Amino acid sequence: MVAQDRSIRFEEGSYQEALNKAKKENKLLFVDCYTSWCGPCKMLANEVFTNNEVADYFNANFVSLKVDCEKGEGPALREQFGVSSYPTLLFINGDGKIVNKILGASKQPHFLTKVKEGLNSENSLSAKEKKYEAGHRDRAFVLDLIKSYKGQREARKAAQVSLELLSGLNEKELLTKEMWEVIRDYYVSGYGSEWWNFILDHSDEYADIVGKDAVANKIGETLHPYLFGFGCGLAKSKNKQDFETYRALVDRYQPRQKETLYCFIELGKSACCDDFNGYFKTVLKVIPKMDRSEHYRFFVNALDNLVKNASPKQKKQLLVLLKESQQQQTDYFKPLYQKFFDKVEKA
């Protein structure tokens, strides 16, 4: 007789019903957070969750639930557990607390090894958090905890631990390659923060330690999201002179995305004047210069404001700009521009 292939048994009810069952059976709740369009999610469902060894382990140790994060209670659970990419695999205790989170897909046998390692009483993130809460502050341990948080995209928690670590170090300890990896994180040294200013004040020392390119890229990576809102007209600076400060930083450090940053600076400077016609002229002038990889995200964020304020003549100019941009895009992005055309034409 040929043995039948097995698969993970997923509950049919709600999240709360599955959690109650897991608590009653003294098991963890396994939640597969997926979407209908996610290719790696389908690979897990078709190739990994149907693996006999995986199925036997999960059915013995977990109550399992699949959650489409775009339907039903999915969006609320996505928000509750900070799910931002797919697949995300959650392992939750009876109190509703995450004891492990796995991002992305992997094939067997690596998948099961990864699951078991993440639930190890010593190596799990939950175990590390308990040690940290109990006052464990060994430098290597704290750095490993920060790495674990980053690996699970728990950026805020990583930043919180990082800031506590940095606050207890002297300047000599801070000016090391090891601490550069902590300080350079965006959530630690966002624009205008204490640690952003520390980097600027010690940029020459860090350049000697990690190289000029690493410092330049940190400057660019921090300025990019900060200036993006200004460039799209979503935020307006009250001081036009600020943009000369931004330009001076780009001039000095020459990050790899400098041309895009110059575009954002020009757009933001124009937007802060409350002169839509001037801003619109800048858009027509600057967008063709901007790296095409930035175009789609710019239009997603700026188009509503442009359409709302544009005259009939400007709308025609905007359509021309959109079509020129579309022609430069990859096959993936080209079809997505149709919604931009529709928005302009229907306005």
N, C-alpha and C positions, 0 to 999 in steps of 0.2 A: 504494500500500500504506500502511495506517495503522500508524504506529509503536506498538509495545506499551509500555504503562506499565511502568516498572521499579520496583524497591524495594530497600531495604537487604538484603543477604544476611547472615542471622544463622547462626552456627555451631550445631550440634546437640549438641556435646559439653559437657564440663565447663569450668569456669572455667580450670583449670590447662592443659587441652588448648588452649583458645583463646589463653591467654597465651603458651604455647610456640610456637604457630603465628605469633602476632604478632611475637614476638622473632625467629623464624627468617626472617620476611619483612621484618624491619626496619620494622615498622609499629607504631602505637599500637593498643592494645586498647580498643574502645568497648564499654561495658557499659550497657545500658538497664535500670536498676533500677525495677521496676514492681510493682504488685499487681493482682489480678483486679478489684478494686472501684474502682480509680482512674480517674475520668473523663478527666482530662487525659492520662493514659498511653494511653488508647484513642484519643484524638484524635491523639496523636503517631503511633501505630501505623497508623491508618487514613488520615490526611491528610498527614502530614509525611514519614514513612519511605517512603511510596510515591511521593513527589514525584521526578520524574526527575532534577532537578538535585541534590537531596539524595542520592539513591541513587548517582548517578555519583560524587559527591565521596567519600562514605563507602566505597563499594566499592573505590575507588582508593587510599584513604589509611589505612583501618582494617581490622582484623579485628573483627567485631562479634558481640556476645553479648547475648541477652536473659535476665534473671534475675528470676524471680518471688521476691520477698524474703520470702514466707511459705511457700515450699515447697522441698524438696530442700536444696541447699547455700545457698539464698537467705538464711536467717537468719544463718548463719555469715559470709557475705560482707557482709551488712548491718552486722553488728557490726564486722567487720574494717575497713570503709571509713567507718564513722560515718554510715550512711544513716538519716535520720530523717524524711524526707518523700518524697512521690512525685509525679511521677517525679523521680529523681535520675539524671543522666547522667554517667558516669565515663569519663575518658580516661586510660589507664594505660600506662606505658612497660614495656619488657621486663623491668625489675627489679621490677615489681609496685608501682611508686610512682605515685600520682595526679599527673598533670601539669595536669589541669583537671577541674573539677566544675561542672555546671550544674544548678541546682535549678528545678523547674517546667517548664511547657511553653510554647512559643510557636509561632506559625504561620510558614510560609515567606512572604517571604524573610528575615524577622527571625531565624528559627531558624539558618539557615546563617551569617548574619553574626555571630551570637552565638558560634557554634562556632569560627569562624575567628579572631575577636578573642581568644577565650580561649586559643587555641593560638599566638598571635603570640609570637615569640621575646622581645619586649620587654614585652608586656602580660600574658602568662599569669601565673597565680599561681606556677607553678613557677619562672619567670624572676625574679619579684619575691623569692621565697624565697632564691634563690641570691645575689641582690644583697645581701639582708639578712645572710645568713650570711657574706658576704665583707666585712661591716663597713660597708655603705652606711647612713648614718643621717640623711640629709637629712630635715628635718621633714616636708615635703610628701610625700616618698616613704613615710615610716613611716606617716603618716596614711592614705595610699592603701592600703598593705598591710593595715592594720587594717580598713579599709572592705572590702577584698576578702575577708578572712577572715570578716567578719560576713556578707557577701553569700552566702558558701558555708556559713554556719552552723558555721564552725570556731571556736566560742566560746572554747575553751581556748587555742588559738593566738593569737586576737585579744587575749585577756587577758594572755598572756605578753608579747607585744610592747608592749601598752599599759602594763603595769607597768614595763617597762624604760624606756619613754619618760618616764613620769611621774616616775620616781625621779631623773632628771637635770635636772628643772626647778625653778626657784625659785617662791616663792609668787606673785609678780606674774605669771609665765608661766602658772601653774596657774589663776589667777582670770581666765579668758577664756572666751568662748563656745566657741571651738575645743576647748579642753581639757575643758570641761564635757561635751561629747559623748563624750569618751574616759572620763572619770572616772565618769560616770553609769551606765555599763554594769554590769549586775548582777554579772558575773564579776570585775569590777575592784573594785567597792565593795559586796560583799555585807554583810549585817548583821554588825556588830562588827569589820569589817576596818579597816585603817589608813585607806583612802580613804573609807569610810563615815563614820568619825569626822571626817575632814577636811571632808567636806560639811557635817556637822552644825555643826562649829566655824565654818564660813564660809557658812552658809546665807543670811544676810542679804546678803552680798556677791554670792552667786550669784543671789539673787532680783532684785537690781538689774541683773544681766547678762542673765539668761534669763527672768526673770519668776517671781512667786511660785507660779503654777500648775505650772510645770515642776519646781520644787524639791519642791513638795508631792507631785506625781505620782511623782517619784523615790523619796521616802520611802515612799509607799504601795506602789509596785511592788516595793520591796525587802522590806518587812514582809510582804507577802501570802504569798509562798511560804515564808517563814521561819515564820510563825505557823500556816500551814495544817497542818503536821504535828502541832503541839500541839492544834489544834482537832479533828483527827480521832482524837486519842489515840494516834497513832503514835509520838510522842516525848513525854517528860514532863520538865518543868523541875523541878529540885531546889529551886528558890527561888520560892515563890509571889509574892514581892515583885517579881520580874522583870516580871510582867504589869502592874504599875502603871507601870513604865518604858515599856512598849509603849503603854499607854493615854495616857501623857503626850505621847508623840511624835505620836500620832494627834490628840489634843486640840490640840496646838500647830500642826501643819501642815495639818490638815483635808484630806487627800487625797481624791480623788473616790470611792475605794472604802472610805471610812471606816466605813460601816455594816457592811460585811462584816468589816472588821478588828476592829471592836468585838465582833462575834459570835465570831470566832476567839479573841479575848482571853478572853472569858467562858468559852468551851468549854475552852480550854487551861488556864485557872486552875482550873477544876473537875476536869479530868483529872489534874492533878498531885497531887491529894489522895489518890489510890488509893481513892476512894470511888465505885464504879461506879454505885450508885443515885443519888448526887448528880450524876454526869456525865450519866446517862441523863435525869434531870429537866431538866438544862440543855439537852440536845439537843432535847427536846420543846418547850422554851420558845424556844430561839434559832433553830432551823432555819426556822420560819415567817417570822421577821424577815429572814432572809438572802436576798440577791438570788437569784432562781430560777436564774440562770445558774451559780451555785455548787453547787446541790443535787446534780446528778448526780455531779460529781467528788467531793463530800463522801461520798456513799453508796458510791461505788466503793472509796474508801479506808477508810472507817470501819465499813462494815456488818459485816464479819467479826467485828470486836471486839464490836460491839453484839449480834450474834446469839449469839455464844459465851457471853456473860455475862448475857443477858437472861432473866428469869423468864417463865413462860407469859403472865402478865398484861402484862409489858413488851413481849413479842413482838406481842401484839394491838395495843398502843399504837403500836408501830413500824409495823405494817401500815397503820394509820390515817394516820400521818404520811407514809408513802410514797405512799399513794393521793392525799392532799391535794397533795403535791408534784407527783405525776404530772399532776394536773389543770391545774397552772400551766404545764406545759412546752409547748414547741412540738411540732408533729407529728413532728419528727425524733426527739426524745428520749422521747416517750411510750411507744413500743413497747419501748424499752430497759429500762424499769422492770420488765418481766416477770421478768427474771432476779433482781431484788431480791425480788419477791414470792415466787418459787420458793425462794430461799435462806432466807427467814424461815419459810415454811410447812413446809419440809422439815426444819428444825432441831429 
